[in-house]
Amino acid sequence: MLRLAPLAVLLVAAGCAPSIAPTYRDYRVPDTLEHAAEGERSLEDELRAALEDAGWTEAEPDAPNVITTEPRRIDSGLFSHVDAMLDLAPVGGPYVRVYVHAFRTNVFGARSKQPYLSPGLRRVALGDLTDALARRGLVALDQPRERDEDATE
């Protein structure tokens, strides 16, 4: 009976652990955007339009192949708030990765980078953008392995 007690404690603790999500999300690009002809709207044009539709303001990027946004508030708490900025970057093959750089600021002004996102923060940061990208044919992949499995098929 005493041997089962540690196992029971572990099971209870695992059930109470918060659900976390990575700080990025991958999107599959449709063939029509990946191979856009001269004069047609490019993937970059569609990404910029989707950001605008989702209410994000574009900022000066750190790299030439990345689209960056200005920070915006995604959560307000009693003693802290969370601001996030996005980086949209093409990754190998027909995929775009959206990185969420989230920072929590407490009432004393101390800032800390969020190493993961709760499902609620991820939904607030990426929900409108995911909808805007879906209207342009980009499909959100929930798990990184989905992209890897598609690449090996």
C-alpha positions in Angstrom: 0.0 0.0 0.0 2.8 2.4 0.8 4.4 1.7 -2.6 1.3 3.1 -4.3 1.3 6.4 -2.4 4.1 8.0 -4.4 2.5 6.8 -7.6 -0.8 8.3 -6.6 0.9 11.6 -5.7 2.6 11.7 -9.1 -0.6 11.0 -10.9 -2.5 13.8 -9.0 0.4 16.2 -9.7 0.4 15.4 -13.4 -3.3 16.0 -13.6 -2.9 19.4 -12.0 0.0 20.5 -14.2 -0.8 23.4 -16.5 -1.2 22.8 -20.2 1.4 24.7 -22.1 2.0 25.4 -25.8 5.2 26.3 -27.7 5.9 29.9 -28.5 5.4 29.3 -32.2 2.9 27.8 -34.6 3.5 26.5 -38.1 1.2 27.1 -41.1 1.1 25.2 -44.4 1.3 27.5 -47.5 -1.0 26.6 -50.4 0.7 25.8 -53.7 -0.9 28.9 -55.3 1.0 31.2 -52.9 4.2 29.1 -52.8 4.6 29.3 -56.6 3.0 32.7 -57.3 3.8 34.0 -60.8 5.1 37.5 -61.5 2.4 40.1 -60.9 0.3 37.9 -58.6 0.1 38.5 -54.9 3.1 36.9 -53.2 3.2 35.0 -49.9 4.8 38.1 -48.3 1.9 40.3 -49.5 -0.7 37.8 -48.1 1.2 37.6 -44.7 1.2 41.4 -44.4 -2.5 41.6 -45.3 -3.3 38.9 -42.8 -1.4 40.8 -40.0 -3.3 43.9 -40.9 -6.7 42.1 -40.8 -5.8 40.6 -37.4 -5.0 44.1 -36.0 -1.2 43.7 -35.7 1.0 46.6 -36.7 4.1 45.9 -38.7 7.6 46.9 -37.4 11.1 47.0 -38.7 12.4 43.4 -38.8 15.7 42.2 -37.6 16.2 40.0 -40.6 15.3 40.5 -44.3 13.2 37.4 -44.6 11.1 38.0 -41.5 8.0 40.1 -41.0 7.9 41.6 -37.4 5.1 43.3 -35.5 5.0 46.0 -32.9 4.3 44.7 -29.4 0.7 44.6 -28.2 -1.0 43.7 -24.9 -2.4 40.2 -24.9 -3.2 39.8 -21.2 -3.9 42.2 -18.3 -3.8 40.9 -14.8 -4.1 42.5 -11.4 -0.3 42.6 -10.7 1.1 42.1 -14.2 0.4 42.3 -17.9 1.7 40.4 -21.0 2.8 42.1 -24.2 3.7 40.1 -27.3 5.2 40.7 -30.7 5.2 38.3 -33.6 7.8 37.2 -36.2 6.5 35.5 -39.3 9.2 33.6 -41.1 9.2 31.1 -44.0 10.8 27.7 -43.0 11.9 24.8 -45.2 9.3 23.8 -47.7 5.9 25.3 -48.0 5.6 26.4 -44.4 5.5 29.7 -42.4 6.4 29.7 -38.7 4.9 32.4 -36.5 7.0 33.1 -33.4 5.3 34.7 -30.4 7.7 36.7 -28.3 5.8 37.3 -25.0 7.0 39.3 -22.0 5.3 39.6 -18.6 5.8 42.9 -16.8 4.9 43.1 -13.1 3.7 46.2 -11.2 7.3 47.0 -10.2 8.4 47.1 -13.9 10.4 43.9 -14.0 10.1 42.1 -17.3 10.5 38.4 -18.0 10.2 36.5 -21.2 7.5 33.8 -21.3 9.2 30.4 -22.1 5.9 28.9 -23.1 2.3 30.1 -23.7 -0.8 29.0 -21.9 -3.6 27.9 -24.2 -5.4 31.2 -23.4 -2.4 33.4 -24.2 -1.8 31.4 -27.4 -5.4 31.9 -28.5 -5.3 35.6 -27.8 -2.0 36.1 -29.6 -2.7 33.9 -32.6 -6.5 33.5 -32.9 -7.3 36.4 -35.2 -4.1 35.9 -37.2 -4.9 32.2 -37.7 -8.4 33.1 -39.0 -6.9 35.7 -41.3 -4.3 33.3 -42.6 -7.0 30.6 -43.1 -9.0 33.0 -45.3 -5.9 33.1 -47.5 -5.5 29.4 -47.7 -2.8 28.8 -45.0 -3.6 25.9 -42.8 -2.5 25.9 -39.1 -0.6 22.8 -38.0 -1.2 22.0 -34.4 1.9 19.9 -33.8 5.4 20.4 -35.3 5.5 16.7 -36.1 2.5 17.2 -38.6 4.9 19.3 -40.7 7.6 16.7 -40.4 5.3 13.9 -41.3 4.0 15.8 -44.4 7.6 16.4 -45.5 8.5 12.7 -45.4 5.4 11.4 -47.2 
